[in-house]
């Protein structure tokens, strides 16, 4: 099978990175992970290193210079698809248009509800009884590109940590499926 070259951008725990890695071990998965980009030292960075992926930690740079370096790395690795997985930087419209329709993001809300940060806190304070997550194409506006996949589940407790753990279990199944 001719596989697409993937890059994961991450700044957090790396559960979605791990899910994509595990999915890619399956011979039927149409992508192979080529490079992981992190903008800060984080568990996802350590995970990528421990899995022996080409990994770049690029911190303390303004977005323009960050993107110049990242773009070169992506070209070098012949990347076809970028998967943002808990990546805490907003990419510039220039970068997004260079990689038009080739950047996915996973956002922890049922978009178009609750774009932006702190979605779990917003769900809890809204009193909503459902929560979920969305994989979408990244466009120049925050969390508003075409929706490719979603799930929803019942909110049964007000415990923030439980909610986050719960959502990630579903996300870790959804993201590889959407990439496929
Ligand atoms: C996920 O909940 C994702 O929806 C959000 O950031 C979190 C990243 O989690 N964008 P992880 O680092 O993949 O565990």
Backbone and ligand atoms as CSV (ligand in chain L), in Angstrom:
chain,resi,resn,atom,element,x,y,z
A,1,UNK,N,N,0.848,-1.208,0.000
A,1,UNK,CA,C,0.000,0.000,0.000
A,1,UNK,C,C,0.879,1.252,0.000
A,2,UNK,N,N,0.494,2.207,-0.844
A,2,UNK,CA,C,1.215,3.478,-0.858
A,2,UNK,C,C,0.700,4.336,0.300
A,3,UNK,N,N,1.520,4.579,1.305
A,3,UNK,CA,C,1.035,5.255,2.518
A,3,UNK,C,C,1.309,6.753,2.494
A,4,UNK,N,N,0.370,7.502,3.064
A,4,UNK,CA,C,0.569,8.949,3.201
A,4,UNK,C,C,1.537,9.211,4.348
A,5,UNK,N,N,2.360,10.224,4.188
A,5,UNK,CA,C,3.295,10.605,5.255
A,5,UNK,C,C,2.619,11.590,6.195
A,6,UNK,N,N,2.620,11.256,7.474
A,6,UNK,CA,C,1.930,12.073,8.462
A,6,UNK,C,C,2.922,12.809,9.351
A,7,UNK,N,N,2.475,13.965,9.811
A,7,UNK,CA,C,3.192,14.663,10.877
A,7,UNK,C,C,2.189,14.978,11.974
A,8,UNK,N,N,2.584,14.763,13.216
A,8,UNK,CA,C,1.735,15.159,14.342
A,8,UNK,C,C,2.390,16.361,15.022
A,9,UNK,N,N,1.575,17.388,15.294
A,9,UNK,CA,C,2.031,18.548,16.074
A,9,UNK,C,C,1.386,18.420,17.461
A,10,UNK,N,N,2.178,18.493,18.509
A,10,UNK,CA,C,1.608,18.292,19.847
A,10,UNK,C,C,2.310,19.161,20.883
A,11,UNK,N,N,1.557,19.508,21.932
A,11,UNK,CA,C,2.136,20.284,23.040
A,11,UNK,C,C,1.751,19.698,24.392
A,12,UNK,N,N,1.087,18.525,24.395
A,12,UNK,CA,C,0.523,18.075,25.677
A,12,UNK,C,C,0.922,16.673,26.064
A,13,UNK,N,N,-0.058,15.929,26.520
A,13,UNK,CA,C,0.197,14.591,27.071
A,13,UNK,C,C,0.554,13.577,26.000
A,14,UNK,N,N,-0.031,13.726,24.815
A,14,UNK,CA,C,0.331,12.835,23.715
A,14,UNK,C,C,-0.541,11.599,23.566
A,15,UNK,N,N,-1.742,11.594,24.165
A,15,UNK,CA,C,-2.566,10.387,24.017
A,15,UNK,C,C,-3.022,10.204,22.570
A,16,UNK,N,N,-3.301,11.308,21.888
A,16,UNK,CA,C,-3.710,11.181,20.477
A,16,UNK,C,C,-2.524,10.811,19.592
A,17,UNK,N,N,-1.349,11.317,19.940
A,17,UNK,CA,C,-0.130,10.905,19.227
A,17,UNK,C,C,0.045,9.390,19.359
A,18,UNK,N,N,-0.109,8.895,20.582
A,18,UNK,CA,C,0.047,7.453,20.813
A,18,UNK,C,C,-0.999,6.658,20.035
A,19,UNK,N,N,-2.228,7.179,19.996
A,19,UNK,CA,C,-3.301,6.483,19.273
A,19,UNK,C,C,-2.978,6.421,17.775
A,20,UNK,N,N,-2.444,7.520,17.241
A,20,UNK,CA,C,-2.109,7.544,15.802
A,20,UNK,C,C,-0.928,6.592,15.547
A,21,UNK,N,N,0.032,6.627,16.451
A,21,UNK,CA,C,1.181,5.704,16.330
A,21,UNK,C,C,0.690,4.255,16.300
A,22,UNK,N,N,-0.167,3.904,17.284
A,22,UNK,CA,C,-0.642,2.508,17.369
A,22,UNK,C,C,-1.420,2.119,16.120
A,23,UNK,N,N,-2.275,3.043,15.651
A,23,UNK,CA,C,-3.067,2.745,14.446
A,23,UNK,C,C,-2.138,2.513,13.255
A,24,UNK,N,N,-1.051,3.268,13.206
A,24,UNK,CA,C,-0.162,3.192,12.037
A,24,UNK,C,C,0.619,1.877,11.991
A,25,UNK,N,N,0.605,1.129,13.095
A,25,UNK,CA,C,1.300,-0.169,13.097
A,25,UNK,C,C,0.508,-1.216,12.318
A,26,UNK,N,N,-0.767,-0.914,12.095
A,26,UNK,CA,C,-1.626,-1.823,11.343
A,26,UNK,C,C,-1.330,-1.674,9.847
A,27,UNK,N,N,-1.097,-2.786,9.180
A,27,UNK,CA,C,-0.708,-2.682,7.759
A,27,UNK,C,C,-1.822,-2.066,6.900
A,28,UNK,N,N,-3.063,-2.114,7.400
A,28,UNK,CA,C,-4.170,-1.519,6.634
A,28,UNK,C,C,-4.293,-0.013,6.831
A,29,UNK,N,N,-3.551,0.525,7.775
A,29,UNK,CA,C,-3.660,1.973,8.023
A,29,UNK,C,C,-2.926,2.713,6.901
A,30,UNK,N,N,-3.589,3.681,6.266
A,30,UNK,CA,C,-3.004,4.268,5.054
A,30,UNK,C,C,-1.968,5.372,5.303
A,31,UNK,N,N,-1.510,5.504,6.556
A,31,UNK,CA,C,-0.526,6.560,6.824
A,31,UNK,C,C,0.632,6.054,7.652
A,32,UNK,N,N,1.787,6.724,7.495
A,32,UNK,CA,C,2.933,6.426,8.359
A,32,UNK,C,C,3.426,7.740,8.967
A,33,UNK,N,N,3.717,7.665,10.247
A,33,UNK,CA,C,4.126,8.859,10.963
A,33,UNK,C,C,5.603,9.140,10.686
A,34,UNK,N,N,5.876,10.338,10.149
A,34,UNK,CA,C,7.255,10.651,9.754
A,34,UNK,C,C,7.940,11.607,10.719
A,35,UNK,N,N,7.182,12.545,11.260
A,35,UNK,CA,C,7.838,13.539,12.116
A,35,UNK,C,C,6.834,14.132,13.116
A,36,UNK,N,N,7.322,14.322,14.337
A,36,UNK,CA,C,6.498,14.938,15.385
A,36,UNK,C,C,7.105,16.302,15.702
A,37,UNK,N,N,6.237,17.301,15.720
A,37,UNK,CA,C,6.666,18.677,15.993
A,37,UNK,C,C,6.081,19.112,17.337
A,38,UNK,N,N,6.932,19.607,18.222
A,38,UNK,CA,C,6.448,20.128,19.514
A,38,UNK,C,C,6.958,21.557,19.671
A,39,UNK,N,N,6.140,22.381,20.297
A,39,UNK,CA,C,6.573,23.768,20.514
A,39,UNK,C,C,7.004,23.997,21.954
A,40,UNK,N,N,6.982,22.917,22.741
A,40,UNK,CA,C,7.504,23.012,24.104
A,40,UNK,C,C,7.846,21.613,24.597
A,41,UNK,N,N,8.654,21.574,25.645
A,41,UNK,CA,C,8.988,20.286,26.229
A,41,UNK,C,C,7.731,19.758,26.917
A,42,UNK,N,N,7.299,18.566,26.569
A,42,UNK,CA,C,6.016,18.053,27.079
A,42,UNK,C,C,6.040,16.523,26.979
A,43,UNK,N,N,5.109,15.840,27.643
A,43,UNK,CA,C,5.075,14.376,27.552
A,43,UNK,C,C,4.997,13.870,26.096
A,44,UNK,N,N,4.292,14.601,25.235
A,44,UNK,CA,C,4.190,14.157,23.835
A,44,UNK,C,C,5.572,14.130,23.173
A,45,UNK,N,N,6.401,15.107,23.517
A,45,UNK,CA,C,7.764,15.153,22.963
A,45,UNK,C,C,8.559,13.933,23.433
A,46,UNK,N,N,8.463,13.649,24.731
A,46,UNK,CA,C,9.202,12.499,25.277
A,46,UNK,C,C,8.692,11.189,24.672
A,47,UNK,N,N,7.372,11.128,24.485
A,47,UNK,CA,C,6.779,9.927,23.891
A,47,UNK,C,C,7.305,9.722,22.466
A,48,UNK,N,N,7.303,10.799,21.681
A,48,UNK,CA,C,7.763,10.697,20.282
A,48,UNK,C,C,9.216,10.227,20.231
A,49,UNK,N,N,10.030,10.778,21.135
A,49,UNK,CA,C,11.448,10.377,21.198
A,49,UNK,C,C,11.548,8.895,21.542
A,50,UNK,N,N,10.750,8.483,22.547
A,50,UNK,CA,C,10.867,7.096,22.999
A,50,UNK,C,C,10.384,6.120,21.925
A,51,UNK,N,N,9.533,6.607,21.030
A,51,UNK,CA,C,9.068,5.748,19.933
A,51,UNK,C,C,9.987,5.850,18.713
A,52,UNK,N,N,11.078,6.607,18.909
A,52,UNK,CA,C,12.108,6.754,17.862
A,52,UNK,C,C,11.650,7.476,16.608
A,53,UNK,N,N,10.707,8.388,16.776
A,53,UNK,CA,C,10.316,9.206,15.625
A,53,UNK,C,C,11.258,10.393,15.487
A,54,UNK,N,N,11.427,10.824,14.266
A,54,UNK,CA,C,12.067,12.119,14.014
A,54,UNK,C,C,11.226,13.147,14.776
A,55,UNK,N,N,11.838,13.891,15.663
A,55,UNK,CA,C,11.076,14.785,16.544
A,55,UNK,C,C,11.772,16.132,16.612
A,56,UNK,N,N,11.026,17.208,16.432
A,56,UNK,CA,C,11.612,18.549,16.528
A,56,UNK,C,C,10.925,19.316,17.635
A,57,UNK,N,N,11.751,19.839,18.530
A,57,UNK,CA,C,11.249,20.716,19.581
A,57,UNK,C,C,11.655,22.130,19.189
A,58,UNK,N,N,10.675,22.944,18.854
A,58,UNK,CA,C,10.969,24.310,18.394
A,58,UNK,C,C,10.210,25.268,19.303
A,59,UNK,N,N,10.933,25.813,20.271
A,59,UNK,CA,C,10.255,26.703,21.223
A,59,UNK,C,C,10.880,28.089,21.141
A,60,UNK,N,N,10.292,29.018,21.830
A,60,UNK,CA,C,10.817,30.385,21.924
A,60,UNK,C,C,11.015,31.071,20.587
A,61,UNK,N,N,10.172,30.789,19.646
A,61,UNK,CA,C,10.259,31.492,18.359
A,61,UNK,C,C,8.905,32.110,18.059
A,62,UNK,N,N,8.912,33.272,17.389
A,62,UNK,CA,C,7.617,33.808,16.982
A,62,UNK,C,C,7.049,32.887,15.894
A,63,UNK,N,N,5.757,33.024,15.646
A,63,UNK,CA,C,5.071,32.046,14.792
A,63,UNK,C,C,5.665,32.016,13.378
A,64,UNK,N,N,6.107,33.189,12.888
A,64,UNK,CA,C,6.641,33.247,11.527
A,64,UNK,C,C,7.902,32.372,11.400
A,65,UNK,N,N,8.831,32.572,12.328
A,65,UNK,CA,C,10.080,31.801,12.276
A,65,UNK,C,C,9.845,30.334,12.613
A,66,UNK,N,N,8.936,30.093,13.528
A,66,UNK,CA,C,8.547,28.710,13.850
A,66,UNK,C,C,8.073,28.012,12.560
A,67,UNK,N,N,7.198,28.681,11.835
A,67,UNK,CA,C,6.607,28.055,10.647
A,67,UNK,C,C,7.627,27.888,9.513
A,68,UNK,N,N,8.590,28.783,9.423
A,68,UNK,CA,C,9.619,28.645,8.381
A,68,UNK,C,C,10.405,27.350,8.614
A,69,UNK,N,N,10.794,27.119,9.869
A,69,UNK,CA,C,11.553,25.903,10.193
A,69,UNK,C,C,10.682,24.666,9.985
A,70,UNK,N,N,9.450,24.746,10.495
A,70,UNK,CA,C,8.553,23.590,10.407
A,70,UNK,C,C,8.274,23.230,8.938
A,71,UNK,N,N,8.007,24.245,8.138
A,71,UNK,CA,C,7.707,23.996,6.724
A,71,UNK,C,C,8.859,23.225,6.054
A,72,UNK,N,N,10.095,23.659,6.326
A,72,UNK,CA,C,11.264,22.972,5.730
A,72,UNK,C,C,11.328,21.519,6.174
A,73,UNK,N,N,11.062,21.281,7.460
A,73,UNK,CA,C,11.104,19.901,7.982
A,73,UNK,C,C,10.032,19.045,7.318
A,74,UNK,N,N,8.857,19.633,7.137
A,74,UNK,CA,C,7.744,18.875,6.545
A,74,UNK,C,C,8.047,18.511,5.094
A,75,UNK,N,N,8.655,19.456,4.392
A,75,UNK,CA,C,9.017,19.187,2.988
A,75,UNK,C,C,10.089,18.099,2.941
A,76,UNK,N,N,11.077,18.230,3.837
A,76,UNK,CA,C,12.167,17.236,3.893
A,76,UNK,C,C,11.608,15.824,4.102
A,77,UNK,N,N,10.584,15.720,4.952
A,77,UNK,CA,C,10.009,14.395,5.261
A,77,UNK,C,C,8.882,14.014,4.304
A,78,UNK,N,N,8.684,14.850,3.271
A,78,UNK,CA,C,7.623,14.591,2.271
A,78,UNK,C,C,6.248,14.355,2.933
A,79,UNK,N,N,5.916,15.229,3.868
A,79,UNK,CA,C,4.666,15.079,4.621
A,79,UNK,C,C,3.460,15.416,3.741
A,80,UNK,N,N,2.444,14.555,3.821
A,80,UNK,CA,C,1.203,14.765,3.070
A,80,UNK,C,C,0.097,15.339,3.942
A,81,UNK,N,N,0.119,14.998,5.243
A,81,UNK,CA,C,-0.977,15.387,6.121
A,81,UNK,C,C,-0.436,15.742,7.507
A,82,UNK,N,N,-0.865,16.901,7.996
A,82,UNK,CA,C,-0.482,17.355,9.335
A,82,UNK,C,C,-1.661,17.099,10.279
A,83,UNK,N,N,-1.396,16.482,11.411
A,83,UNK,CA,C,-2.457,16.216,12.392
A,83,UNK,C,C,-2.133,16.989,13.669
A,84,UNK,N,N,-2.917,18.021,13.939
A,84,UNK,CA,C,-2.731,18.758,15.187
A,84,UNK,C,C,-3.400,17.943,16.293
A,85,UNK,N,N,-2.644,17.682,17.349
A,85,UNK,CA,C,-3.170,16.846,18.439
A,85,UNK,C,C,-2.790,17.504,19.759
A,86,UNK,N,N,-3.634,18.441,20.176
A,86,UNK,CA,C,-3.319,19.175,21.401
A,86,UNK,C,C,-2.168,20.135,21.188
A,87,UNK,N,N,-2.141,20.741,20.003
A,87,UNK,CA,C,-1.047,21.663,19.670
A,87,UNK,C,C,-1.494,23.081,20.034
A,88,UNK,N,N,-0.767,23.684,20.966
A,88,UNK,CA,C,-1.245,24.945,21.542
A,88,UNK,C,C,-0.621,26.186,20.895
A,89,UNK,N,N,-0.622,26.221,19.576
A,89,UNK,CA,C,-0.258,27.458,18.885
A,89,UNK,C,C,-1.217,27.610,17.722
A,90,UNK,N,N,-1.587,28.858,17.468
A,90,UNK,CA,C,-2.468,29.097,16.323
A,90,UNK,C,C,-1.576,29.330,15.103
A,91,UNK,N,N,-1.787,28.534,14.068
A,91,UNK,CA,C,-0.967,28.658,12.849
A,91,UNK,C,C,-1.445,29.859,12.032
A,92,UNK,N,N,-0.504,30.475,11.334
A,92,UNK,CA,C,-0.858,31.685,10.583
A,92,UNK,C,C,-1.684,31.320,9.342
A,93,UNK,N,N,-2.481,32.278,8.830
A,93,UNK,CA,C,-3.235,32.017,7.597
A,93,UNK,C,C,-2.307,31.656,6.437
A,94,UNK,N,N,-1.100,32.209,6.414
A,94,UNK,CA,C,-0.144,31.906,5.324
A,94,UNK,C,C,0.231,30.419,5.364
A,95,UNK,N,N,0.547,29.935,6.558
A,95,UNK,CA,C,0.937,28.527,6.702
A,95,UNK,C,C,-0.247,27.629,6.336
A,96,UNK,N,N,-1.427,27.996,6.841
A,96,UNK,CA,C,-2.627,27.187,6.569
A,96,UNK,C,C,-2.906,27.148,5.061
A,97,UNK,N,N,-2.687,28.270,4.381
A,97,UNK,CA,C,-2.994,28.233,2.943
A,97,UNK,C,C,-1.929,27.450,2.172
A,98,UNK,N,N,-0.674,27.445,2.660
A,98,UNK,CA,C,0.353,26.598,2.016
A,98,UNK,C,C,-0.020,25.119,2.131
A,99,UNK,N,N,-0.642,24.761,3.255
A,99,UNK,CA,C,-1.016,23.365,3.519
A,99,UNK,C,C,-2.535,23.200,3.424
A,100,UNK,N,N,-3.088,23.878,2.452
A,100,UNK,CA,C,-4.538,23.921,2.279
A,100,UNK,C,C,-5.173,22.525,2.240
A,101,UNK,N,N,-6.146,22.292,3.120
A,101,UNK,CA,C,-6.848,20.999,3.207
A,101,UNK,C,C,-5.954,19.848,3.641
A,102,UNK,N,N,-4.760,20.168,4.141
A,102,UNK,CA,C,-3.845,19.098,4.557
A,102,UNK,C,C,-3.524,19.181,6.038
A,103,UNK,N,N,-4.313,19.961,6.769
A,103,UNK,CA,C,-4.112,20.045,8.224
A,103,UNK,C,C,-5.426,19.659,8.900
A,104,UNK,N,N,-5.340,18.679,9.793
A,104,UNK,CA,C,-6.494,18.292,10.602
A,104,UNK,C,C,-6.258,18.732,12.038
A,105,UNK,N,N,-7.352,18.934,12.756
A,105,UNK,CA,C,-7.250,19.253,14.185
A,105,UNK,C,C,-8.302,18.445,14.935
A,106,UNK,N,N,-7.969,18.094,16.175
A,106,UNK,CA,C,-8.999,17.499,17.040
A,106,UNK,C,C,-9.292,18.504,18.138
A,107,UNK,N,N,-10.578,18.850,18.230
A,107,UNK,CA,C,-10.990,19.895,19.174
A,107,UNK,C,C,-11.996,19.302,20.165
A,108,UNK,N,N,-11.772,19.522,21.470
A,108,UNK,CA,C,-12.622,18.855,22.453
A,108,UNK,C,C,-13.958,19.550,22.709
A,109,UNK,N,N,-14.757,19.649,21.669
A,109,UNK,CA,C,-16.159,20.049,21.839
A,109,UNK,C,C,-16.904,19.613,20.587
A,110,UNK,N,N,-18.218,19.662,20.685
A,110,UNK,CA,C,-19.027,19.329,19.511
A,110,UNK,C,C,-19.154,20.629,18.715
A,111,UNK,N,N,-18.189,20.867,17.847
A,111,UNK,CA,C,-18.216,22.102,17.048
A,111,UNK,C,C,-19.489,22.114,16.190
A,112,UNK,N,N,-20.081,23.244,15.925
A,112,UNK,CA,C,-19.574,24.597,16.166
A,112,UNK,C,C,-19.778,25.108,17.600
A,113,UNK,N,N,-20.222,24.249,18.516
A,113,UNK,CA,C,-20.340,24.697,19.906
A,113,UNK,C,C,-18.950,24.789,20.538
A,114,UNK,N,N,-18.752,25.754,21.364
A,114,UNK,CA,C,-17.552,25.900,22.184
A,114,UNK,C,C,-16.215,25.834,21.430
A,115,UNK,N,N,-16.015,26.720,20.466
A,115,UNK,CA,C,-14.668,26.813,19.887
A,115,UNK,C,C,-13.723,27.450,20.910
A,116,UNK,N,N,-12.436,27.419,20.643
A,116,UNK,CA,C,-11.472,28.097,21.527
A,116,UNK,C,C,-11.026,27.236,22.693
A,117,UNK,N,N,-10.512,27.906,23.713
A,117,UNK,CA,C,-9.883,27.206,24.842
A,117,UNK,C,C,-10.892,26.860,25.936
A,118,UNK,N,N,-10.417,26.042,26.882
A,118,UNK,CA,C,-11.168,25.714,28.113
A,118,UNK,C,C,-12.572,25.176,27.835
A,119,UNK,N,N,-12.676,24.281,26.859
A,119,UNK,CA,C,-14.005,23.782,26.487
A,119,UNK,C,C,-14.633,22.927,27.592
A,120,UNK,N,N,-13.796,22.162,28.310
A,120,UNK,CA,C,-14.371,21.289,29.354
A,120,UNK,C,C,-14.982,22.140,30.468
A,121,UNK,N,N,-14.261,23.179,30.849
A,121,UNK,CA,C,-14.772,24.076,31.891
A,121,UNK,C,C,-16.077,24.735,31.411
A,122,UNK,N,N,-16.074,25.123,30.124
A,122,UNK,CA,C,-17.272,25.788,29.585
A,122,UNK,C,C,-18.462,24.832,29.598
A,123,UNK,N,N,-18.215,23.565,29.248
A,123,UNK,CA,C,-19.296,22.566,29.254
A,123,UNK,C,C,-19.856,22.426,30.665
A,124,UNK,N,N,-18.944,22.283,31.631
A,124,UNK,CA,C,-19.416,22.078,33.003
A,124,UNK,C,C,-20.203,23.288,33.493
A,125,UNK,N,N,-19.697,24.492,33.190
A,125,UNK,CA,C,-20.449,25.637,33.727
A,125,UNK,C,C,-21.722,25.916,32.925
A,126,UNK,N,N,-21.792,25.403,31.687
A,126,UNK,CA,C,-23.028,25.619,30.905
A,126,UNK,C,C,-24.163,24.718,31.394
A,127,UNK,N,N,-23.791,23.634,32.090
A,127,UNK,CA,C,-24.819,22.689,32.527
A,127,UNK,C,C,-25.221,21.705,31.434
A,128,UNK,N,N,-24.504,21.727,30.311
A,128,UNK,CA,C,-24.830,20.815,29.206
A,128,UNK,C,C,-24.705,19.367,29.667
A,129,UNK,N,N,-25.595,18.534,29.204
A,129,UNK,CA,C,-25.549,17.114,29.581
A,129,UNK,C,C,-24.856,16.270,28.527
A,130,UNK,N,N,-24.417,16.915,27.447
A,130,UNK,CA,C,-23.595,16.172,26.485
A,130,UNK,C,C,-22.310,16.939,26.197
A,131,UNK,N,N,-21.293,16.168,25.887
A,131,UNK,CA,C,-20.000,16.740,25.524
A,131,UNK,C,C,-19.451,15.841,24.415
A,132,UNK,N,N,-18.361,16.244,23.808
A,132,UNK,CA,C,-17.810,15.420,22.745
A,132,UNK,C,C,-16.603,16.076,22.121
A,133,UNK,N,N,-16.269,15.625,20.947
A,133,UNK,CA,C,-15.062,16.115,20.298
A,133,UNK,C,C,-15.252,16.066,18.783
A,134,UNK,N,N,-14.426,16.829,18.098
A,134,UNK,CA,C,-14.576,16.989,16.648
A,134,UNK,C,C,-13.216,16.913,15.962
A,135,UNK,N,N,-13.147,16.204,14.871
A,135,UNK,CA,C,-11.970,16.312,13.997
A,135,UNK,C,C,-12.404,17.119,12.777
A,136,UNK,N,N,-11.637,18.152,12.485
A,136,UNK,CA,C,-12.016,19.030,11.377
A,136,UNK,C,C,-10.783,19.449,10.584
A,137,UNK,N,N,-11.029,19.917,9.377
A,137,UNK,CA,C,-9.947,20.483,8.568
A,137,UNK,C,C,-9.648,21.871,9.113
A,138,UNK,N,N,-8.369,22.209,9.181
A,138,UNK,CA,C,-7.998,23.532,9.687
A,138,UNK,C,C,-8.077,24.539,8.545
A,139,UNK,N,N,-8.829,25.609,8.787
A,139,UNK,CA,C,-8.823,26.721,7.839
A,139,UNK,C,C,-8.295,27.960,8.565
A,140,UNK,N,N,-8.435,29.121,7.949
A,140,UNK,CA,C,-7.806,30.318,8.545
A,140,UNK,C,C,-8.545,30.836,9.775
A,141,UNK,N,N,-9.760,30.316,10.030
A,141,UNK,CA,C,-10.501,30.754,11.231
A,141,UNK,C,C,-10.450,29.660,12.293
A,142,UNK,N,N,-10.352,30.074,13.538
A,142,UNK,CA,C,-10.167,29.123,14.638
A,142,UNK,C,C,-11.330,28.121,14.751
A,143,UNK,N,N,-10.982,26.834,14.751
A,143,UNK,CA,C,-11.948,25.752,15.003
A,143,UNK,C,C,-13.201,25.835,14.126
A,144,UNK,N,N,-13.028,26.224,12.861
A,144,UNK,CA,C,-14.238,26.386,12.053
A,144,UNK,C,C,-14.157,25.744,10.666
A,145,UNK,N,N,-13.144,24.921,10.415
A,145,UNK,CA,C,-13.066,24.254,9.111
A,145,UNK,C,C,-14.045,23.095,9.020
A,146,UNK,N,N,-14.092,22.507,7.841
A,146,UNK,CA,C,-15.057,21.423,7.568
A,146,UNK,C,C,-14.941,20.291,8.604
A,147,UNK,N,N,-16.089,19.889,9.120
A,147,UNK,CA,C,-16.117,18.822,10.128
A,147,UNK,C,C,-16.052,17.462,9.436
A,148,UNK,N,N,-15.090,16.627,9.897
A,148,UNK,CA,C,-14.919,15.303,9.284
A,148,UNK,C,C,-15.419,14.175,10.174
A,149,UNK,N,N,-15.428,14.398,11.480
A,149,UNK,CA,C,-15.884,13.340,12.396
A,149,UNK,C,C,-16.157,13.910,13.766
A,150,UNK,N,N,-17.105,13.311,14.456
A,150,UNK,CA,C,-17.496,13.796,15.787
A,150,UNK,C,C,-18.026,12.646,16.616
A,151,UNK,N,N,-17.969,12.822,17.918
A,151,UNK,CA,C,-18.736,11.938,18.789
A,151,UNK,C,C,-19.311,12.784,19.915
A,152,UNK,N,N,-20.323,12.223,20.569
A,152,UNK,CA,C,-20.917,12.887,21.732
A,152,UNK,C,C,-21.142,11.831,22.796
A,153,UNK,N,N,-21.046,12.241,24.040
A,153,UNK,CA,C,-21.357,11.304,25.124
A,153,UNK,C,C,-22.035,12.067,26.260
A,154,UNK,N,N,-22.700,11.310,27.125
A,154,UNK,CA,C,-23.444,11.935,28.229
A,154,UNK,C,C,-22.478,12.369,29.325
A,155,UNK,N,N,-22.678,13.596,29.822
A,155,UNK,CA,C,-21.879,14.089,30.955
A,155,UNK,C,C,-22.571,13.623,32.228
A,156,UNK,N,N,-21.867,12.751,32.973
A,156,UNK,CA,C,-22.536,12.168,34.145
A,156,UNK,C,C,-21.982,12.690,35.455
A,157,UNK,N,N,-20.859,13.443,35.365
A,157,UNK,CA,C,-20.299,13.962,36.620
A,157,UNK,C,C,-19.713,15.336,36.358
A,158,UNK,N,N,-19.542,16.084,37.415
A,158,UNK,CA,C,-18.980,17.434,37.278
A,158,UNK,C,C,-17.477,17.455,37.489
A,159,UNK,N,N,-16.881,16.267,37.543
A,159,UNK,CA,C,-15.449,16.196,37.814
A,159,UNK,C,C,-14.658,16.445,36.519
A,160,UNK,N,N,-13.872,17.513,36.545
A,160,UNK,CA,C,-13.152,17.947,35.341
A,160,UNK,C,C,-12.166,16.886,34.849
A,161,UNK,N,N,-11.394,16.301,35.779
A,161,UNK,CA,C,-10.381,15.318,35.368
A,161,UNK,C,C,-11.028,14.077,34.750
A,162,UNK,N,N,-12.144,13.671,35.351
A,162,UNK,CA,C,-12.858,12.503,34.796
A,162,UNK,C,C,-13.369,12.789,33.394
A,163,UNK,N,N,-13.876,14.009,33.234
A,163,UNK,CA,C,-14.421,14.410,31.934
A,163,UNK,C,C,-13.319,14.374,30.865
A,164,UNK,N,N,-12.158,14.906,31.232
A,164,UNK,CA,C,-11.039,14.944,30.274
A,164,UNK,C,C,-10.574,13.523,29.938
A,165,UNK,N,N,-10.456,12.668,30.961
A,165,UNK,CA,C,-10.057,11.269,30.718
A,165,UNK,C,C,-11.054,10.576,29.806
A,166,UNK,N,N,-12.321,10.826,30.073
A,166,UNK,CA,C,-13.378,10.185,29.314
A,166,UNK,C,C,-13.339,10.610,27.850
A,167,UNK,N,N,-13.213,11.918,27.638
A,167,UNK,CA,C,-13.233,12.429,26.265
A,167,UNK,C,C,-12.048,11.871,25.469
A,168,UNK,N,N,-10.914,11.721,26.152
A,168,UNK,CA,C,-9.729,11.249,25.420
A,168,UNK,C,C,-9.871,9.803,24.965
A,169,UNK,N,N,-10.585,9.007,25.764
A,169,UNK,CA,C,-10.802,7.604,25.349
A,169,UNK,C,C,-11.500,7.578,23.986
A,170,UNK,N,N,-12.498,8.432,23.828
A,170,UNK,CA,C,-13.214,8.483,22.548
A,170,UNK,C,C,-12.346,9.122,21.460
A,171,UNK,N,N,-11.642,10.182,21.832
A,171,UNK,CA,C,-10.802,10.876,20.836
A,171,UNK,C,C,-9.765,9.932,20.245
A,172,UNK,N,N,-9.199,9.097,21.127
A,172,UNK,CA,C,-8.125,8.202,20.681
A,172,UNK,C,C,-8.633,7.151,19.690
A,173,UNK,N,N,-9.941,6.933,19.679
A,173,UNK,CA,C,-10.534,6.048,18.660
A,173,UNK,C,C,-10.906,6.847,17.404
A,174,UNK,N,N,-11.454,8.032,17.650
A,174,UNK,CA,C,-11.969,8.837,16.530
A,174,UNK,C,C,-10.854,9.326,15.588
A,175,UNK,N,N,-9.762,9.847,16.167
A,175,UNK,CA,C,-8.771,10.530,15.315
A,175,UNK,C,C,-8.165,9.577,14.267
A,176,UNK,N,N,-7.690,8.381,14.684
A,176,UNK,CA,C,-7.156,7.480,13.645
A,176,UNK,C,C,-8.194,7.092,12.610
A,177,UNK,N,N,-9.455,6.928,13.040
A,177,UNK,CA,C,-10.515,6.573,12.086
A,177,UNK,C,C,-10.688,7.664,11.034
A,178,UNK,N,N,-10.678,8.917,11.486
A,178,UNK,CA,C,-10.864,10.024,10.548
A,178,UNK,C,C,-9.657,10.120,9.609
A,179,UNK,N,N,-8.473,9.920,10.146
A,179,UNK,CA,C,-7.261,9.975,9.300
A,179,UNK,C,C,-7.365,8.905,8.197
A,180,UNK,N,N,-7.821,7.757,8.587
A,180,UNK,CA,C,-8.016,6.651,7.623
A,180,UNK,C,C,-8.915,7.073,6.480
L,1,LIG,C1,C,-7.228,16.675,23.291
L,1,LIG,O1,O,-8.305,16.611,24.196
L,1,LIG,C2,C,-7.596,17.461,22.063
L,1,LIG,O2,O,-8.954,17.453,21.769
L,1,LIG,C3,C,-7.181,18.873,22.434
L,1,LIG,O3,O,-6.035,18.723,23.227
L,1,LIG,C4,C,-6.057,17.448,23.866
L,1,LIG,C5,C,-4.750,16.787,23.583
L,1,LIG,O4,O,-4.602,15.598,24.331
L,1,LIG,N1,N,-6.985,19.681,21.259
L,1,LIG,P1,P,-3.350,14.664,24.133
L,1,LIG,O5,O,-2.101,15.506,24.325
L,1,LIG,O6,O,-3.439,14.088,22.755
L,1,LIG,O7,O,-3.480,13.616,25.206
